Amino acid sequence: MISNFFKDVYSIYRNAPATTFPYDLVETLYATFAGGLTKLSEREVWLDDKMTNHASHRIYCPSGTTVQNSDTLKFGTRTFIVKWYDDIEIKSGHHKEVLVDEVI
């Protein structure tokens, strides 16, 4: 069962306006979720609107997880930038796969 693979806890960070002057965007904790991480054997490449995108890892998470392309995911000391996400319809609400690039 895929949910047995969700052993790690990830934090989703989003840019939000600061509450004090000068009101710049700051990285803010949005949510956490349980998931599983796999390293891609090679950098996965795909075309999106005629642009080439790269990803280094795939994170599996519950289908109800809200992830956006502008999010940053953190797991311990590791940081990942969301590149793409897809709901897997093996059966309704099975899981979501998030392609990410690790920040080194």
N, C-alpha and C positions, 0 to 999 in steps of 0.2 A: 504494500500500500504506500502511495506517495507521501502521505502524511508522516510516516515513520522516518522519512528522509529529512524532515524539518527539525534539525537538532540544534541549529545555531540561531542566535538572536541578532537581528540587524536593526539599525536605526536609520530612519529616513530623515534627511535634512533638506529643507527648502529655503530659498531666499525670501525673506519677508522684510518689510520696512521696519526700521528701528523705532522704538517708542519714544526716543529722545532726539533732539536736534543733533546732527543734521539730517536725520531720517534716511540715512543710506540703507541699502539692502544688507541684511546680515543673515548668516546661515543659522537657521532655527530648527530645533528638533520638532519634527512633524508627527512621527509615529514610530512604533517598533513592530517587528513581525518575526515569526519563526520561519526559517528557511534552510536551504541546503545549497552548497557551493560546489561547482565543478569547474576545473580549468579546461579550457578548450585546447585540443591537441595542437592546433595552430591558430593564429589570429583569424577569427571568423570575419569574412568580408561579405558585404551585401550592398546592393545599390538601393538608395532611397532618394527619389526625386533627382536622379542623375548625379548624386553625390556618393562617393565611396565611404563607407563606415567600417570601423574596426571594433572588435570586442576581444577581450582576453579571457573572460569568465562568463559562466551562466549561473544565475541564482534562481532556484526553484522556490516558489512561495504559494501560499493559499490563494485561491482565485479572488477572494474578497480584498486582497491587498491593493491599496491605491498607490500606484507609482506613476510618476511623470518623467518625460525625457529630460527635464531640467533638474531632477533630483540628484542628490549625492547619498550614497549608502555607505554606512560605516559598520565594520565588524571588528571589534577590538581595536587594534592599531592600524588596520587596513582601511583604505578609502577607495570607493568605486564610483565612477561616473556612469549614470544610466544612459545607455545608447538606444535601446529598443526594448519593448516588452510585448508579450503575446499571450492571450488566454488560450490554453490548450483545451480543445473540446473533445477529448476522448470520451468523456461523459460530462454532462452539464456541471459546470463549476468544479472541474477536476483540479487544475492548478494553473499558475501563471509562471512563464519563463521570462526572466529579465536578463538581457544581454548587457554586460557592463565592461568597462575598461578600468583596470586597476591604476590608481595614481601612485607612481613610484617616486 
